[in-house]
Amino acid sequence: MTNIAVFASGNGSNAVNLVKAFNAGNRIRVALCLTDRENAPVMEKMRELGIDTLYFPRSVWKEDPKAILDELHARDVKVIALAGFLCFLSEDIVNAYEGRILNIHPSLLPAYGGRGMHGANVHKAVIEAGDTKSGATVHVVTNEIDAGPIVVQKEVDVLPDDTPESLEAKVHEVEYSIFPEAVMKTVASLTPPAMPKSVDDAWAEVLGVPNNVPPQPAAQPAPQPATYSAQPAAQPTMNIAQHITQDAMPPTYLVWSVVMTILCCTVPGIVAIIYSASVSSKFYQGDMEGARRASRNAEIWIIISFVLGVITNTLYIPLSIAGLF
Ligand code: GRF
């Protein structure tokens, strides 16, 4: 179970939506809701849903971020979702949760982002500009307002008879789908899926010896620079599998290993099969070097199997003719 916290200052429809999206399941849980506005409607809604709420005045947000971080750490919060949070977030909090704070913004960032661009101001500006598209964006929070890498973005049409209110309602609808999606992506990037144990690891365990392949570091979101310039709308979204698929998988030689085991020498053939099988598991763990090594070893054991097979058969035939077998 991964705990997340929601920071909100307003109505809290996104905060409520996150609780409904996650808290009935067993993977992600909204554990806490923090606010900078004592009587923000979101607080009552969250309490009704059984979520712990905490209010910190703006002076604490500004001057004592450690008090806030202590609360987050005490509840083992891994990801923070800003859902209509209108208070400036101190650098200490941004840095402590680098790459793990998401903000939802009611426009197609980088358009209509930055200071003063929130809520109704955004929708008014979009309509006054005569834009035919608007939308919502979830991005990673950095120390520059609304400028961190985009995680998910979705468009809505702006129709000629749209008002700021009708546009806001449409944008809210897409927010309810993209915010949970972005949270899930971020949580998934913190905990890579458990991979099947590699053959080398299994053998090392059986033999009671350490496998010399160093453990892979947990996939983390790429560290974000302290400041981040405005990004074009079509940024790539975070994808933890990307690094795996950038290089082609080395050859496994599995077919040759099996052929050598059947036709030539069995024992080295089996060793070749073990190495062949570990090529793909290492590759999908992101251990490119290990995959290449396993591929080379498979090749070597195929050759050994072939050579031993030829030698054995060469000796066996004359000896069997001579009646010794
Ligand atoms: C949303 O439109 C969000 O994009 C912006 O603030 C609004 C919050 O709405 N950051 P709600 O309080 O979740 O209803």
Residues whose N, C-alpha, C, O or C-beta is under 5 A from the ligand:
A	BS01	GRF	G10 N11 G12 S13 N14 A15 A83 G84 I104 H105 P106
